[in-house]
Amino acid sequence: MSKVKEYKIAVLPGDGIGPEVMNEALGVLQEISASLGIKFYFSEYLVGGAAIDRYGRPLREEDLEEISKCDAVLLGAVGGPAWDDVDYEIRPEAALLALRKELGLYANIRPVHVYSALAGASPLKRELVEGVDLVVLRELTGGLYYGRPRGMSDTEGYNTLRYTRDEVTRIARMGFQMARRRRKKLTSVDKANVLETFRFWINVVNQVAEEYPDVEVEHMYVDNASMQLIRRPKDFDVLLCPNMFGDILSDEAAMISGSIGLLPSASVGEGMKGLYEPVHGSAPDIAGRGIANPLAMILSAALMLEVSLGAEDAARIIRKAVEHTVEDGYRTRDMASHGEDIKVVGTHEMGEAVRTRVRDVLESEGMSV
């Protein structure tokens, strides 16, 4: 019998619907663990508004230190109107900045997968979106958002767009490695027809591309990329984006699926240690009502298994279980108008439906305990 793999996971439920969707994701991880020889040790910490209410700050230093020792971090959501009036330095979102800095997270991964059963939810025509399976890979710590000098006066405001060779090399290498595991196509997004920084970006990406001769690489201006994402989204595999362009294009790509309740994300650093969270926010208007969609959180847990823990079989099984769940007509209220013969269920019922299908997939593949 193969040795059980053990992982310590930091669990940050956060605010609003965060604790509700987190519970369902943890249940799915527990469901799959024994069958695949994985043991999880979950350590829970307060973050965001919940931590402000308890400790007067969005994330305690001692908790941040313990979180940094974990193999990966699962985050529900932070923020809400209850904390709109706190000082800027201790707003709930400040916890995310502290986590990114402490964990050295320099890349954001945003997969977009359109399930056939939910293709009608997209604002685009079914024939355009059915089969879409792409990833937006965004450089997270450089570029225009972090360049110096920067400033503002009564007569001007200015920011500096700058990238170093090391910054471009590491994000490009991650993109090529990701494309190699997928459909072997990488689209690098830039604005090199106007900005020297992106002529430099292209040069470095092309140098890295020489290490990956099996991956097709293309360069695309950001304005054209934004159009082609709508015109022919199925043609994209991995989009490699500088910080600001990735910020914008990841939200555009997200809308192709028609529901942010299905979209996971990851922020990762060296050694692929990462922070995994759903794209949606804390949704305080529906918190505590048991109607939130837990699928994005469940899929974020699957992304954690794949990227940080190397448990690709476990990730594949969870994604397959989610696909079977929506094919079988299960919908939370945010998806209720899409599909025939649907069953509108609550947060826990949706989580249980996925767990049932995890067991079904494991049994069908001869992997159940």
Salt bridges, closest charged atoms under 4 A:
GLU24 OE2 - HIS348 ND1 3.28
GLU24 OE1 - ARG355 NH2 2.98
GLU31 OE1 - ARG359 NH1 2.87
GLU62 OE1 - ARG57 NH2 3.98
GLU62 OE2 - ARG60 NH1 3.44
ASP63 OD2 - ARG60 NE 3.07
GLU66 OE2 - LYS69 NZ 3.19
GLU130 OE2 - ARG126 NH1 3.30
ASP133 OD1 - HIS113 ND1 3.80
ASP133 OD1 - ARG182 NH2 3.65
GLU196 OE2 - ARG199 NH2 3.40
GLU211 OE2 - ARG173 NH2 2.69
ASP214 OD1 - ARG180 NH2 2.79
GLU218 OE2 - LYS185 NZ 3.71
ASP223 OD2 - LYS191 NZ 2.86
ASP235 OD2 - ARG232 NH1 3.17
ASP237 OD1 - ARG182 NE 2.77
ASP237 OD1 - ARG183 NH1 3.74
ASP247 OD1 - ARG138 NH1 3.77
ASP251 OD1 - ARG110 NH2 3.14
GLU306 OE1 - ARG319 NH2 2.60
ASP313 OD1 - ARG316 NH2 3.61
ASP328 OD2 - ARG357 NE 2.81
GLU352 OE1 - ARG355 NE 3.24
GLU352 OE2 - ARG359 NH2 3.42
GLU365 OE1 - ARG316 NH2 2.85
GLU365 OE2 - LYS320 NZ 3.36
